[in-house]
Amino acid sequence: MLTALQRAAASLWKATWRKKHLDDGPSELARVLGLLDLTALGVGSTMGLGVYVLAGTVSRTQAGPAVVISFLIAAIASVFAGLCYAEFAARVPKAGSAYVYAYVAVGEAIAFIIGWTLILEYAIGTASMSRAVSSYVDKLVGNQISAFLNGTVPMNVPYMAEYADFFSLFIVIVITLLLAFGVKESSYVNMVFTFVNLATVITAFITSSIYADPHNWSLSLDEIPAQYRDAAGTGGFMPFGFKGVIQGAATCFFGFVGFDCIATTSEETRNPRRNIPLAIVISLIIICTAYCGVATSLTLMWPYYSQDSDAPFSYAFQELGLHAVRWIVTVGAVFALATNLLGCMFPLPRILYSMSTDGILFKFLGNINRRTQTPVISTLLAGALAGVMALLFDLSQLIEMLSIGTLLAYSIVALCVLVLRYTAYVEPAKTDKDGQPAADRFLAATRALGALVNWERSSVPTAVSTGAAGILVAAFAALALALCVLLGDAGASLYGDPGPWAGPLLALSVPLLVVLLLLCRQPQARVDHLSFSVPCLPVIPALSVFLNFYLMVELRAETWVRFTVWMFLGLVVYFSYSVRHSGERPCNRPAPPAGANGAPPTASPAEAKAEAATTYKHAEGMTHL
């Protein structure tokens, strides 16, 4: 009995680590997106919150005029993550984004966790953006929408909205139908909205620059009105100190979330290995430039202590008597948030489609409509989930859920880049009759210890160096997480009295640096075949992991509780359905066609030769992976 249980447990453990085999066959989705479409999608889905909300909120409550530095720090963290996404997009041109990346590099269980997390994140993001659009439109019409709905369908339930927001539901329905109708049509709408958004940002930047006053960056506390002094810090450029700048960077980071939606379009993109990495890098450059420029002009135009937290530009232009510009910016904000909404909604059906075609979610979600060539059922289900949330729930309690899954996905993608860059293609090891490796164990252990410092000075990855690099990557992740937890526990006391924390910080940071240095000595796999690869390996992926862990630690405990509940439901789905229906389960794989050398019996010599060439190309690509 015990032996049977052990075999079952071993089989289940092995199943959770099985990896996805890439299929270079044709996609059922329509390949209609080019570089301009992808860049517009990345910019449109990202640039909105940081311009129209975060710039004012962070400058008033956390960083003051130094919000510019906060945006810059957040941009650096986002660029690190974007570079890792770009390399994976060049390696794995398949729909699914971080889910597929983890499936190829790490294993099925981790991939499911990422995919399940992204489902929740994109659903909440869509719902929150639809509420934001509803709020801005409501302001344009003098709060008539909210007054009508509050009087007609009020709700008095904790953690839910004050009223059923049917206007938000209507917005989600429109976006859902647009995405279900066709990817090219929705791309056209997104491109138009994105250009309107960029024109609005340029208008706000130029106007605020005209009215800029450099003295607003050096206000003394005596110059600040008495009613604002209690919450204005010490005045000057950095009124809340460096701690405030770092906290502001953690908040500003969420304004960059969304560029990863580009990576979900791999099967709908022309030349994805080239266009997706380029689109990610170009969109992040545009977004970073816009955010830093807007934050600079806003804090120079209007004092930080009296910024409006909800609509800073609209408020400042109104106070300056620039009513025409205020209307332009407010209408542009509606278009920008609508574009963000489209960007949040766009990846969700692709995640469902990718997971269903792999067999780890229900098969019907992978059905493609022949006319529109889009996953219509997945799109409608995603719209229903987001629409119900937008209709009923008060998302202020769940807003941090937008970030926890995204940060987790960023971290795993960066770790996967490290794993793959130090991985060699290894033939199955020969075993003896007892199933144990035939090589001498002591010699293997000695070589493994030497491999940690690359004692043999190998220039290409081997089986031993791959194992050593894996150990070092795992050690780095564990030490980075421990250091981030320590920094989170230290909190404000670290800035006031760092002495008591010096010992624990050194005890973790020194081994962390040693592990990183050892990782630098490991031989890397050749990446000449890739259209893009992360530079400065392993520093950039390592910094990305550390920054993401730190931002995750800063999230509230309630967020982790909600995330744990959602993940528990996901694990129930995985172990009750996904493990048995996975396409990577040996008994679920399609049988090879009969015929010589695996070719179909009716295949012509030319077809057989083409099939052999495709098989060789695929094997060579997996060798590089």
Secondary structure, DSSP 8 states (H G I E B T S, - for coil): -HHHHHHHHHHHHHHHT-------S--SS---B-HHHHHHHHHHHHSSHIIIIIHHHHIIIIIGGGHHHHHHHHHHHHHHHHHHHHHHHHH---TTTHHHHHHHHT-HHHHHHHHHHHHHHHHHHHHHHHHHHHHHHHHHTTTHHHHHHHHHSB---TTB-SB--HHHHHHHHHHHHHHHH-HHHHHHHHHHHHHHHHHHHHHHHHHHHHT--GGGGS--GGGS-HHHHTTSTT-SSSTTHHHHHHHHHHHHHGGGTTGGGGGGGGGGBSSHHHHHHHHHHHHHHHHHHHHHHHHHHHHHHS-GGG--SS-HHHHHHHHTT-HHHHHHHHHHHHHHHHHHHHHHHTHHHHHHHHHHHTTSS-GGGG---TTT-S-HHHHHHHHHHHHHHHHHB-GGGTTTHHHHHHHHHHHHHHHHHHHHHT--------B-TTSSBSS-HHHHHHHHHHHTTTTT--SS--HHHHHHHHHHHHHHHHHHHHHHHHHHHHTTHHHH--HHHHHHHHHHHHHHHHHHHHHHTS-----TT-S---SSTTHHHHHHHHHHHHHHHTS-HHHHHHHHHHHHHHHHHIIIIIHHH-TTSGGGS----SSGGG--TT--HHHHHHHHHHHHHHHHHHHH-
